[in-house]
Amino acid sequence: YILAEQYEEGINLLKEARSNNPQDNRIAGLISEAYAKSGDQEMAIMELKQLLAVDPGNIEALIMLGKVYAMANMFDPATMTFKEVIKAAPHLSTGHVELGKIYIKMGHSFEDQTMIENGVTELREALNADPNSADAHFEMGMIHRERQKIDEALAEFDIAQKLDKLNPQIKEMYSELSKAKLVNQASDSI
């Protein structure tokens, strides 16, 4: 139901499953994810906070909470949540990637170049934690693209594409940028 974007039905089925298995925290995580995808960030946050109250070491729930805060443009709680993720799981690149994305988003919103640079620093930290982070390579590619550094962007998208062959967004961005580069080269030679 969730994949078919029939969120209400999916949430109801998941709640029924939770009533039969109240100790299964994966179900609570799926319910919060369904709420988030349906656009109901308030319910997603509530579900995640309840889950974290009974399972405070659940890194996946903490990451999801940060993502939901970010979706709702709640930058301060999102930032604090991802800093908590980094502290609890420094070996994971996800906290750095998501914190970097928030800093970059805030930098664009407030036209603050320092904030954008903080985001880039976090993306580099993500790559230090995990050089095979497709998300970090993709986000670095987006930064290079924004800065008109087409070759660097293509290199990052190429790496990301090799690491995550199933992500259509990466493939689309690589293809779009490759075509733009060819058009620029063709117009330069005229």
Disulfide bonds with the S-S distance in Angstrom:
none
